Amino acid sequence: MNRPTAPLTAPSADRLRGIRRGIEKESLRAQPDGRLALTPHPAALGSALTHPRITTDYCESQLEMITGVHPSVEAVEAEITQIHQFTYRALGDELMWVGSMPCGLPPDENIPIGSYGSSNVGRAKSVYRMGLGHRYGRRMQTISGIHYNWSMPGLSNADYFGLIRNFRRHAFVLLYLFGASPAVCPSFVEGREHGLQRLSESSLYLPHATSLRMGRLGYQSDAQAALAVSYNSLESYAGSLHGALTRPFPPYEQIGIRNLGGEYNQLATSLLQIENEFYGTIRPKRVIHPGERPLHALRERGVEYVEVRCMDLDPFVPVGINTDTMRMLDVFLLHCLGSASPPDSPEENVALANNQHLTAARGREPGLMLERDGRAIALTDWAAEILAECRPIAAALDAALGGDLHRAALVRAQATLNAPHQLSSARVLDAMARDFNQSYTRFIRAQAESSKRQLIELPYTAELQAQFEAMSRDSVAAQRRIEAEPSVPFETWRLAYLAPERLGL
């Protein structure tokens, strides 16, 4: 049974005040007409390889903005807002796409993968992305989201993995509450089987969907579905990934490392080229040393924080997430940490994947049933139980930090269980129908234009602009230094980086 065996107790006030969080936020660059911008990463934003705050994710057109680590959600919001303000001043007439599902896309082969310069590490980043394109298609990689990085002092590896197991069990609550991608531009699924319904000539959707991004059309992999990753300990997790990173996978062997012209197709023929290719709703993480493999860092020094990966961009918020949502994430993660967390099993993992897909595709469907401990339970009933158990946690956070904002955020979340029309996923469809002739692209484009205006109009100092400009200059200089260093041939570098012994034991 996965129910708590004892009342939840919150950590001490000192430990609650020690919680740290930050975000990584992806957004496509779009042309004013809502099509993907095919221009290079803006020079004013510095080097995508070395800039500490602004880089690219999969494609050259996909910005990724990264905050530092902060003691409050207000500080996170302030920094991500400043990064947006600087970035928009470098974009000219381009927009940051505010929806998780992409804007109008060109044919797959015309989506430009990220470029990171001529160094071996820069080439490896591009070759890795080339491999993703060969394996899953480039369109899938243009989906955007927000990653919420979270830690609390005094947690052991076992504590973090207990949190992770419960997060995976209960992540449907976040998809229901914060999913905001119920529709998509048809260009995303052109030529593919998709199972979506036609909403209009310019939009496809599912009527009760919460997050197509987290459903079967989003960041999913049939190949990875067969990967039985255990989250019962650091050792079992690392062992699961070790095999996927080192054993050849026949379909990817057919792609080959290089094409007939000698250009690289992918970094490796294993199920996972590198650790980041493993898709999941949450990851254990550790800051790595230069050149270190992430799995080695985890094995050597343990879990430092968790990375929540299931959050859609909120198109109604200029920077994609607000402090209310971040407070709910803090409450939810503490609930996952404080609840009894029995070991997972392959059978449970199959049920959890099915719950995720049901919630993503049909979450607002009245009476939708999920599976808990082998029995059917209504999504809203299960979610109501979880949110009720969050009350003492929200109260403890408010007592430690002052005010009543966590309790207020929880009350709002509870209210939407019985008023699903208030959810972001429902509001997206309502706005599309009311003002945009059922067009996903027109709606998101209008929200992007509004977000750009709001961010440009916010107070912004010459001093802040100068700080960001210096950061960009420094990043370009750092890339040049890397490229000027003596280096071995790329193939030698690739083989050394991917050597199994680099993964630790």
Residue pairs with C-beta under 8 A, 6 or more apart in sequence:
1 342
1 373
2 166
2 169
2 340
2 342
2 372
2 373
3 340
3 373
4 339
4 340
4 389
5 340
6 340
7 392
8 335
8 338
8 339
8 389
8 392
8 393
9 338
9 392
10 16
10 334
10 338
10 392
10 393
10 395
10 396
10 397
11 152
11 154
11 334
11 338
11 396
13 396
13 399
13 400
14 400
15 152
15 153
15 154
16 152
16 334
16 396
16 397
16 400
16 401
17 71
17 400
17 401
18 71
18 152
18 153
18 154
19 71
19 150
19 151
19 152
19 330
20 69
20 70
20 71
20 150
20 151
20 152
20 305
21 69
21 70
21 73
21 76
21 148
21 149
21 150
21 151
21 326
21 329
21 330
22 66
22 67
22 68
22 69
22 70
22 76
22 149
23 66
23 67
23 76
23 80
23 146
23 147
23 148
23 149
23 321
23 326
24 64
24 65
24 66
24 67
24 146
24 147
24 149
25 64
25 65
25 66
25 80
25 146
25 147
25 313
25 319
25 320
25 321
26 57
26 62
26 63
26 64
26 144
26 145
26 146
26 313
27 62
27 63
27 65
27 96
27 97
27 98
27 144
27 313
27 320
28 36
28 37
28 59
28 61
28 62
28 63
28 96
28 97
28 102
28 103
28 142
28 144
29 36
29 37
29 39
29 61
29 62
29 63
29 91
29 94
29 95
29 96
29 97
30 36
30 37
30 94
30 95
30 96
30 97
30 103
30 104
30 445
30 448
31 37
31 93
31 94
31 95
32 93
32 94
32 95
32 445
33 104
33 445
34 103
34 104
34 441
34 442
34 444
34 445
35 103
35 104
35 105
35 106
36 61
36 102
36 103
36 104
36 105
36 106
36 111
36 142
37 61
37 94
38 60
38 61
38 106
38 110
38 112
39 61
39 94
40 60
40 115
41 48
41 56
41 60
41 114
41 115
42 90
42 91
44 89
44 90
44 469
44 472
45 51
45 54
45 63
45 87
45 90
45 472
46 54
46 471
46 472
46 473
46 474
46 475
46 476
47 116
47 117
47 472
47 475
47 476
47 478
47 479
48 54
48 55
48 56
48 114
48 115
48 116
49 55
49 116
49 117
49 119
49 121
49 122
49 125
49 475
49 478
49 479
49 482
50 475
50 476
50 478
50 479
50 482
51 471
51 472
51 475
52 66
52 471
52 475
53 65
53 66
53 67
53 83
53 468
53 471
54 63
54 64
54 65
54 66
54 83
54 86
54 87
54 472
55 63
55 64
55 66
56 62
56 63
56 64
56 114
57 63
57 64
57 114
57 141
57 144
58 113
58 114
58 129
58 132
58 138
58 141
58 142
59 111
59 112
59 113
59 114
59 129
59 138
59 141
59 142
60 112
60 113
60 114
60 115
61 111
61 112
61 142
62 114
62 141
62 142
62 144
63 87
63 96
65 80
65 83
65 84
65 87
66 83
67 76
67 79
67 80
67 83
68 79
69 149
70 76
70 79
72 401
73 323
73 326
73 327
73 330
74 323
76 323
76 326
77 319
77 321
77 322
77 323
77 326
80 319
80 321
81 318
81 319
81 455
81 458
82 460
82 464
82 468
83 468
84 96
84 318
84 319
84 455
85 455
85 456
85 458
85 460
85 464
86 464
86 465
86 468
87 96
88 96
88 452
88 455
88 456
89 456
89 465
95 445
95 448
95 449
95 452
96 448
96 451
96 452
97 103
97 144
97 444
97 448
98 313
98 315
98 318
98 320
98 444
98 447
98 448
98 451
99 144
99 180
99 181
99 313
99 315
99 440
99 444
99 447
100 143
100 144
100 145
100 180
100 181
100 211
100 213
100 312
100 313
101 143
101 181
101 183
101 184
101 185
101 188
101 212
101 213
101 440
102 139
102 142
102 143
102 144
102 184
102 185
102 187
102 188
103 185
103 441
103 444
103 445
104 185
104 187
104 441
105 111
105 139
105 142
105 185
105 187
105 188
106 187
108 133
108 137
108 138
108 139
109 138
111 133
111 138
111 139
111 141
111 142
113 126
113 129
113 130
113 133
113 138
114 125
114 126
114 129
115 126
116 122
116 123
116 125
116 126
117 123
117 479
117 482
117 483
118 483
119 479
119 482
119 483
119 485
119 487
120 487
120 488
120 490
120 493
120 494
121 291
121 482
122 479
122 482
122 483
123 264
123 490
124 267
124 490
124 493
124 494
124 497
127 264
127 266
127 267
127 494
128 266
128 267
128 273
128 274
128 276
128 277
129 141
130 264
130 265
130 266
131 255
131 265
131 266
131 267
131 268
131 273
132 138
132 141
132 273
132 277
133 141
134 255
134 265
134 266
135 221
135 223
135 252
135 255
135 266
136 221
139 187
139 188
139 189
140 218
140 219
142 188
143 213
143 218
143 219
144 313
145 213
145 309
145 310
145 311
145 312
145 313
146 311
146 312
146 313
146 320
146 321
147 307
147 308
147 309
147 311
148 307
148 308
148 311
148 321
148 326
148 329
149 285
149 305
149 306
149 307
149 308
150 305
150 306
150 308
150 329
150 330
150 333
151 304
151 305
151 306
152 334
152 337
155 163
155 303
155 337
156 302
157 233
157 234
157 302
157 303
158 233
159 337
160 284
160 303
160 306
161 231
161 232
161 233
161 234
161 237
161 284
161 303
162 336
162 337
162 341
163 306
163 333
163 336
163 337
163 341
164 231
164 282
164 284
164 306
164 336
165 231
165 232
165 341
165 342
165 343
165 344
166 335
166 336
166 337
166 339
166 341
167 281
167 282
167 306
167 308
167 333
167 336
168 231
168 280
168 281
168 282
168 344
168 349
168 352
169 348
169 352
170 332
170 335
170 336
170 386
171 281
171 282
171 310
171 356
172 355
172 356
172 358
172 359
172 363
172 370
172 379
172 382
172 383
173 332
173 383
173 386
173 387
174 308
174 310
174 311
174 329
174 332
175 210
175 211
175 214
175 310
175 356
175 359
175 360
175 363
176 210
176 359
176 363
176 364
176 379
176 383
176 423
177 328
177 413
177 416
177 423
178 311
178 312
178 314
178 325
178 424
179 209
179 210
179 211
179 213
179 214
179 312
179 359
179 360
179 363
179 423
179 424
179 425
180 210
180 211
180 312
180 313
180 314
180 315
180 316
180 424
180 425
180 428
181 209
181 210
181 211
181 212
181 213
181 218
181 312
181 313
181 425
181 428
182 205
182 206
182 207
182 208
182 209
182 210
182 211
182 212
182 425
182 426
182 428
182 429
183 199
183 203
183 204
183 205
183 209
183 212
183 428
183 429
183 432
183 440
184 196
184 203
184 204
184 205
184 212
184 217
184 440
185 202
185 203
185 204
185 440
185 441
186 202
186 203
186 204
188 217
189 196
189 204
189 217
194 204
194 217
195 216
195 217
196 204
196 205
196 206
196 212
196 217
197 204
197 205
197 206
197 207
198 204
199 205
199 432
199 438
199 440
200 437
200 438
200 439
202 438
202 439
202 440
202 441
202 442
203 432
203 438
203 439
203 440
203 441
205 429
205 440
206 212
206 361
206 362
207 429
208 361
208 362
208 363
208 364
208 365
208 368
209 215
209 360
209 361
209 362
209 363
209 364
209 425
210 359
210 360
210 363
210 364
210 423
210 425
211 218
211 310
211 312
211 359
211 360
211 363
211 425
212 218
212 360
212 361
213 219
213 312
213 360
214 281
214 310
214 312
214 356
214 360
215 356
215 357
215 360
215 361
216 357
216 360
216 361
218 360
219 279
220 279
221 279
223 249
223 251
223 252
223 271
224 271
224 272
224 278
224 279
225 353
227 240
227 244
227 271
227 278
228 240
228 346
228 349
229 237
229 240
229 241
229 278
229 280
229 349
230 236
230 237
230 239
230 240
230 344
231 237
231 344
232 343
232 344
234 284
234 298
234 299
234 302
234 303
237 284
237 298
238 295
238 298
238 299
238 503
238 504
241 272
241 275
241 278
241 295
242 295
242 500
242 503
244 270
244 271
244 272
244 278
245 268
245 270
245 271
245 272
245 274
245 275
245 295
245 500
245 503
246 270
246 500
246 503
247 270
247 271
248 269
248 270
249 269
249 270
249 271
252 266
252 268
252 269
252 270
252 271
253 269
255 265
255 266
255 269
256 265
256 266
256 269
257 264
257 265
257 266
257 267
257 268
257 269
258 264
258 265
259 265
266 273
267 273
267 274
267 494
267 498
268 274
268 498
272 278
274 293
274 294
275 293
275 294
275 295
276 294
280 309
281 308
281 309
281 310
281 356
282 306
282 307
282 308
282 309
282 310
283 306
283 307
283 309
284 298
284 303
284 306
284 307
285 294
285 298
285 303
285 304
285 305
285 306
285 307
286 294
286 297
286 298
286 301
286 302
286 303
286 304
286 305
287 297
287 304
288 294
288 296
288 297
289 297
291 497
293 497
293 502
293 503
293 504
295 503
295 504
296 502
296 503
296 504
298 504
299 503
299 504
299 505
300 504
306 333
308 329
308 333
311 321
311 325
311 329
312 424
313 320
313 321
314 320
314 321
314 322
314 325
314 424
315 424
315 428
315 443
315 444
315 447
316 424
316 427
316 447
318 450
318 451
318 454
318 455
319 451
319 455
323 405
324 405
324 408
324 409
324 412
325 409
327 397
327 405
327 406
327 409
328 409
328 410
328 413
330 397
330 406
331 390
331 393
331 394
331 397
331 406
331 409
331 410
332 390
334 393
334 397
335 386
335 389
335 390
335 393
338 393
339 389
351 371
351 374
354 371
355 370
355 371
358 368
358 370
358 379
359 368
359 370
359 379
362 368
363 379
363 425
364 420
364 423
364 425
364 426
367 378
368 378
368 379
368 380
369 376
369 377
369 378
369 379
370 376
370 377
370 378
370 379
370 382
371 377
372 382
380 417
380 418
383 417
384 414
384 417
387 410
387 413
387 414
387 417
388 414
390 410
391 407
391 410
393 406
394 406
394 407
394 409
394 410
395 406
395 407
397 406
398 404
398 405
398 406
398 407
415 422
416 422
416 423
420 426
421 427
421 430
428 443
431 443
432 438
432 439
432 440
432 442
432 443
435 443
435 446
436 442
436 443
436 446
487 493
488 496
496 502
